[in-house]
Amino acid sequence: MSVKDKVIGIIAEQAVLEPSDVTMDSTLEDLGIDSLGLVESIFAIEEAFDIQVPFNANEPSDSDFDISSVATIVAGIEKLVAEQHA
Amino acid sequence: MKRVVITGAGTINALGHSVAETCEAMREGRCGIEQLEFRDVERLMIQIGGQVKGFEAEGQFNRQQMALYDRFTQFTLFAAQQAISQSGLEFIGELASKSGVVLGTAGGGVSTWDDNYRAVYEEGKNRVHPFVVPKLMNNAAASHVSMEYNLKGPSFTVSTACSSSNHAMAQAFQMVRTGMAPAMVTGGSESMLCFGGVKAWEGLRVMSKDACRPFSMNRNGMVQGEGAGIFVFEEMEHAKKRGAEILAEVIGFAMTSDASDIVMPSKQGAARAITGAMQDARINPEEVGYINAHGTGTAANDKTECAAVADAFGQHADNLMISSTKSMHGHLIGGTGAVELLACIMALRDGVIAPTIGYEEPDPECALDVVPNTAREAKVNVVLSNAFAFGGLNAVLALRKV
């Protein structure tokens, strides 16, 4: 399974949606994921890929990790996974 | 001063998953203490407890709730649903903004601490679930009850070891009595039956390996239990106006501190709490027909408690009944006073006195009528419920038949 499919699967589970309902341009807000849901999703992603996501819930916009849409989250995770294997 | 009545009760404990099941077990003198079942139990010296069996949280709560609710919160919400539904109260408008929830627990989310310490220490994991803190905090259960039922008034959690529930209910009582709140949800819960929870208690060397036998000469210690007891305390006129069924009246309480030792109980501290509760309730000692004892089954508690009762009641100590239902459901620590209040309500409403089971040999230092082994029919109008905690913090409640 690709990184993208795995991340979408995790986000879909959190949003209680089918993966097909999670599009790349959706925001977490669109999907009904609140701040607690967000940290839970990040935890699930960290567990799934065995990576450390640099995200601070106090300053989401200042974090090195862009959560503005599903696409930016997937891109961020792909980069972290690539760095981990490098 | 307003009068305060109980209009709802709910529970889950080793004797049953409802008030009716629990009272039936108490009437039959059934023991809910069994072999414990959880991970690593074989490494414990103490392997018995009043464990809640057959409770499937999966069917009760959704996935998101499951991630947030420690077992002590699950028990609380399960019992609160019964109590609030029985009361018939719907918390909206003024009633919602003034009513709150005060609960007791000694340990809070003990199994959440246990599971996550295990993950980081034993399994070497470096990451824990983001809900660990909101799940384990001692006020989690009270907060979830407030959210579930729209209780927007004073809400908090009291943690005074084995007196937690009695202290919590005393607070709720006081809030309704003074007119601060028209109704309060109160009681307590505990869930320490996991490896770390029982291991910690083992260290004190006060636990029995085979049974809880309060007041019996051959008693050899306490046995832990788990569960919750939740009640709705309501201002009497408020309850009468809406035609609510009234289970009992709460008429007084007292709290005292031994100010002497962190674990050894004091006769004076206990006796002052008993006498204080009777004074607060404006009753004569002769009116008290039954006491639900703290009765832990330890050498120290039971003889101290009997001596305190003898001091507080004088001659009348020989005429009243005193029993410890911990012999059946175990010691629920911070939730114990709440589950034991059910025995008090049963005594007042049904005229059935729950027995002290496991009683085998009289102890001259506990020479009171402890209702040994078999429940008894008796008419009582006033009852007391004792709780004497580690740390010397005592809380006694007084109830009257309605």
HADDOCK unambig.tbl for C-alpha pairs under 7 A between the chains (distance, minus, plus):
assign (segid A and resid 39 and name CA) (segid B and resid 130 and name CA) 6.40 0.50 0.50
assign (segid A and resid 40 and name CA) (segid B and resid 130 and name CA) 6.00 0.50 0.50
assign (segid A and resid 43 and name CA) (segid B and resid 129 and name CA) 6.47 0.50 0.50
assign (segid A and resid 43 and name CA) (segid B and resid 130 and name CA) 6.92 0.50 0.50
